[in-house]
Amino acid sequence: MQLLKDRVIFLTGGSKGIGLECAIKYAEEGARIAIISNDQASINYAISILGKEHLGLLADVSNPKDIQRAITDTQLRFGKIDVIHNNAGIAHPSKNIHETEDWEWDNLFNINVKGIYFTTKFGLNALIETKGCIINTSSLVGDIGQEDHAAYSATKGAVNALTKSMALDYAKYKIRVNAVAPAGVWTQMLEDWGKEQNDVEGIKNYLDGIHALGYCPNGDVVADACVFLASDKARFITGIIMPVSGGAELGYKRINHLETI
Ligand SMILES: NC(=O)c1ccc[n+]([C@@H]2O[C@H](COP(=O)([O-])OP(=O)(O)OC[C@H]3O[C@@H](n4cnc5c(N)ncnc54)[C@H](O)[C@@H]3O)[C@@H](O)[C@H]2O)c1
């Protein structure tokens, strides 16, 4: 049986990386997906994989007009929205806070946090009708922090707090709100972050080593968790930040730690 048969999923950042893996798994489970992204080329690629029964919409999550229009277009095409998955995000820059430029700070918060505000503001009524759910793609660093990545970590801490507060506020509508928190996942974002580090060559070993299960995964592991959270199997789960991290939070920097023993 398909876990998401006939569900309509509004998925931001669904054209690449973790989002694209989620779109593929959602489609396999019978959902129709509206992929929202600020990059037309990758939207075209995603739709070429998923099929024309899904919808690709060019929109910037930090722009309220774009998001209002994307919600309306999704409802016009599919008649409803069952799930809003806030996955779009950026991770640049990898810097200490005092080195972070004003515009870099604003960019991070406008996309990673304010984007969730806009999809909720314009999409909540649709979710009230379907008693739907919200999934936020957070990050382990929102809980445990990360060196040279303060502003990004702060956005994910905000995502975690939002997830819990929204879960409380919208429980009365039977809307569940949860987050997934990966550690590392091989995507363009992670490749770009790696290039900003001092030891570019050592990054793969480092990223394998931080995960207790011994490797840095692809986005499919996050997508499987999101299918579960979006489905009725998770009907009594709300307000959680689910680590999808291979146990990274149990021994962050495992390699360095072992070296010093
Ligand atoms: N890759 C990792 O290691 C990792 C770890 C933890 C959390 N995350 C989180 O997972 C999410 C996805 O990351 P990813 O690694 O797949 O990144 P990615 O760069 O591969 O993909 C990001 C997606 O978001 C879209 N996007 C970016 N800015 C946008 C905007 N302003 N408006 C609309 N769409 C926009 C892009 O077009 C793309 O589809 C992010 O929220 C990220 O913070 C990633």
The ligand as a MOL file (V3000), in Angstrom:
LIG
                    3D

  0  0  0     0  0            999 V3000
M  V30 BEGIN CTAB
M  V30 COUNTS 44 48 0 0 0
M  V30 BEGIN ATOM
M  V30 1 N 23.4280 18.7570 2.9920 0
M  V30 2 C 23.6000 18.7020 4.3210 0
M  V30 3 O 24.6320 18.2010 4.8150 0
M  V30 4 C 22.5210 19.2220 5.2460 0
M  V30 5 C 22.6330 18.9070 6.6120 0
M  V30 6 C 21.6520 19.3600 7.4890 0
M  V30 7 C 20.5880 20.0960 7.0080 0
M  V30 8 N 20.5010 20.4040 5.6650 0 CHG=1
M  V30 9 C 19.3560 21.1990 5.2230 0
M  V30 10 O 18.6810 20.4980 4.2070 0
M  V30 11 C 18.0120 21.4280 3.3380 0
M  V30 12 C 18.3540 21.1040 1.9050 0
M  V30 13 O 19.7580 21.2160 1.7360 0
M  V30 14 P 20.5690 20.5180 0.5510 0
M  V30 15 O 21.8520 20.0740 1.1250 0
M  V30 16 O 19.7010 19.5750 -0.1820 0 CHG=-1
M  V30 17 O 20.8930 21.8070 -0.3390 0
M  V30 18 P 20.9840 22.0290 -1.9200 0
M  V30 19 O 21.7730 23.2680 -2.0940 0
M  V30 20 O 21.4310 20.7730 -2.5880 0
M  V30 21 O 19.4640 22.2850 -2.3390 0
M  V30 22 C 18.7880 23.4150 -1.8400 0
M  V30 23 C 17.4610 23.5770 -2.5290 0
M  V30 24 O 16.8440 24.7570 -2.0100 0
M  V30 25 C 16.5100 25.6300 -3.0820 0
M  V30 26 N 16.6090 27.0210 -2.6310 0
M  V30 27 C 17.6870 27.6530 -2.0870 0
M  V30 28 N 17.3820 28.9360 -1.8240 0
M  V30 29 C 16.0780 29.1030 -2.1950 0
M  V30 30 C 15.1880 30.2110 -2.1800 0
M  V30 31 N 15.5720 31.4190 -1.7420 0
M  V30 32 N 13.9290 30.0190 -2.6320 0
M  V30 33 C 13.5280 28.8130 -3.1060 0
M  V30 34 N 14.3260 27.7410 -3.1560 0
M  V30 35 C 15.5850 27.8920 -2.7010 0
M  V30 36 C 17.5040 25.2880 -4.1820 0
M  V30 37 O 17.0330 25.6900 -5.4580 0
M  V30 38 C 17.5780 23.7760 -4.0300 0
M  V30 39 O 16.4700 23.1670 -4.6670 0
M  V30 40 C 18.4640 22.8160 3.7960 0
M  V30 41 O 17.4740 23.3900 4.6050 0
M  V30 42 C 19.7100 22.5270 4.6000 0
M  V30 43 O 19.9690 23.5250 5.5490 0
M  V30 44 C 21.4430 19.9700 4.7910 0
M  V30 END ATOM
M  V30 BEGIN BOND
M  V30 1 1 1 2
M  V30 2 2 2 3
M  V30 3 1 2 4
M  V30 4 1 4 5
M  V30 5 2 4 44
M  V30 6 2 5 6
M  V30 7 1 6 7
M  V30 8 2 7 8
M  V30 9 1 8 9
M  V30 10 1 8 44
M  V30 11 1 9 10
M  V30 12 1 9 42
M  V30 13 1 10 11
M  V30 14 1 11 12
M  V30 15 1 11 40
M  V30 16 1 12 13
M  V30 17 1 13 14
M  V30 18 2 14 15
M  V30 19 1 14 16
M  V30 20 1 14 17
M  V30 21 1 17 18
M  V30 22 2 18 19
M  V30 23 1 18 20
M  V30 24 1 18 21
M  V30 25 1 21 22
M  V30 26 1 22 23
M  V30 27 1 23 24
M  V30 28 1 23 38
M  V30 29 1 24 25
M  V30 30 1 25 26
M  V30 31 1 25 36
M  V30 32 1 26 27
M  V30 33 1 26 35
M  V30 34 2 27 28
M  V30 35 1 28 29
M  V30 36 1 29 30
M  V30 37 2 29 35
M  V30 38 1 30 31
M  V30 39 2 30 32
M  V30 40 1 32 33
M  V30 41 2 33 34
M  V30 42 1 34 35
M  V30 43 1 36 37
M  V30 44 1 36 38
M  V30 45 1 38 39
M  V30 46 1 40 41
M  V30 47 1 40 42
M  V30 48 1 42 43
M  V30 END BOND
M  V30 END CTAB
M  END
